[in-house]
Amino acid sequence: MAGIAIGVMALIVVLSVMNGFEEDITTKILGTQSHIVISNFTGGISDPESVLQTVMKQKGVVAATPFILSPGLVSSPGGISGVVIRGINPESAAKVIRLKEIITQGKCCPLDGSGILVGSELAASAGIGVGDALTLISPTGTITPLGMIPKSLTFIVRGIFSTGMYEFDSSMVYISLPAAEKLFMVDMPSGIEIKVADIYAAGTVSQEIVKQLGVGYWAKTWKDMNKSLFSALKLEKTIMFIILLFIILVAAFSIISTLIMLVMEKRKEIAILKSMGATMDQILRIFMTMGMAIGISGTLVGLVLGLLLTHNLNAVVAAVEFVFRIEVMPKDVYYITGLPTKVDAVEVLLITLASLVLSFLATIYPARQAAKQDPVEIIRYEG
């Protein structure tokens, strides 16, 4: 029973933690990325107002905003770094991404032609603070007899943001849309960012938008833009489920050995029952009931312990850190203040069913062996 309880508890806790991590990562990603991105195969949208009107008419769309995205360089007193420069309209962008929520210093609005928002990791590594001057250098430039001279503009840091994702915080900067057009010498946005009411319906909504816009447009959802990350998380969860299921499988073998030993010990009692008229089916049911009682008890204990541990995991982690004087989740490495957990009712149901099925299968062989006992032979040699 203990083996089954431990296996069920471990499965519930581990999968809940992985679900929590996935939800936490999704929240952080959607802090800087929209649910859907629409663009044109030509590399930009020549008529953004018309596209915005079409997008906003689509059912399920909450907000939309144009953007310009391009790699570039930032020159600061701390040196030169490669960055991703994002031109936005702060007012409409704040309705699509969590722009105001991620600002830790300064403010995001209004972001005039000379203002810039910088990621916390980039600011820390380059020694940048609110009010400092930065120079952004565009990969495009002006052709002269001496060659191409890169375009550069100076900006004042209006705010510093932190998404909790190192990749974004160390390489992303925001400037206003007109400033981005001037820096990259373009006259149209790279695409349209869209927020939808249901993030899991983003695929359906994006297909409808592309259908309405016609040929030449493409759309990517937040899952498409982070496909490798979420595929890796799904694969890890599947592998972890299979590995931990072996704990329950080992416990099921212990049920088999326990029942086999019980059959050997109760040979006389089985013979007496059969001589009194008990049928093979009745003997079979007796030992299967005993085996299932062990399996059900272990499953219920593991279920209760797993749910209790999951809902109090941070308290348990804090106790472990206090006793052993260690930091389980260093904040400077994982960018989280605790272990996020999310209990999925469907997964808990699958774990429970898997445990009960394995327990049931474990009772079949020893129960059949008990039912096949010949009472005449047992009484002759052991009576």
C-alpha positions, 0 to 999 in steps of 0.5 A: 500500500505504501508503494502505491501511495508514494507513487500516486503522491509523487505523480500528482506533485511533480505534474502539478509543479510542471503545470505551474511552471508552464503557466508561469512561463506562459504568463511571462511570455505573454507579458511581452508577446501578443496572442497573435501577430499578423504581417504581410509576406512583403515584410510590412503592412502598407495600410495598417488602419484598414488592417486594424479595422478588419482585425477589430471586427473579428469575434474574440479580438480584444485589442490590436496595435501596430509595431516595428521590430528589428535588430540593432545595437545600443551604445551606452557608457557600459559598452555596445550590446546587440538588442531587439528594438521594438517600436510601439504605440504605448497607449494601444500596446498597453492594451495588448501586452502587460506593458504597464505591469512590467515597468519596475522603474520610471514609467512607460507613458507617454513615450515620446520620440526621444524616450526608450524603455530598457530591460532590467538585465540590460540595464544592470549589465550596462549600468543604465538608469532612468534618465540616462542617454542611450544611442540606438544604431540601426543595421540600415543606413545611408549609402555614401561614397565611403560606404554605408553609414549606419543610422543612429539616434539618441534616446533618454531612458524613461523606464526599466521593465522586468518580465522575469524572462532573461531572454527578453530582459537582456535584449529588448528595448521599446521606443515609440513607433514614429521614432522606430520609423525614423531610425529604420527609415521605413514608413510602415509597421512590421505587423499588427499585434493582437490580444484575444479573449481566450488565448487557447482560441488564438489559432482559430481566430488567427485563421479567420483574420487571415481569411478576411484579409486575403492573400499575402497575409500570414499569422502566428499565435503565441504557441507558434512563436514559442513552439520549441519551448512548449514542445519541450515542456510537454515532452518532459511532462510525458516522460516524467509521467511514464517514469513515475508510473513505474513506482506504481508498477513496482508497488503493483508487483508487491501486491502480487508477491503479497497475495502469492505469499497469502495463497501459500499460507492459506492453502488449508483454508482454501481447501476447507472452503472448497470442500464446503462448496465454495466455487472457483469464482468465489475464491477468485473474488476473495483474493481479488477483493483483498488485492483491490483493497490494498490498491484502493487504500494506497491510491486514496492515501496517495491522492490525499497526500499528493493534493495536500503536499501540492497546496502546501509545497511552498511551506514545505520548501521553506521548511527544507531551506530553513533546516538545511540552510540551502536555497532550493530555487535561487531567485537570480537563477530561476526568476521566481519566488516559489514553486508554482503549482497547478492541479489539473483535475484530468491528470489527477483522474488519469493518475487515479485510474492508472493506479487502480487499473495496475492494482486490479491487474496485479490481483489476477494472477495470484487470485487465479492460482488460489482458485485453482488449488485442488482441495483433495491434494492439499488435505492429503499432503497437508491435512 
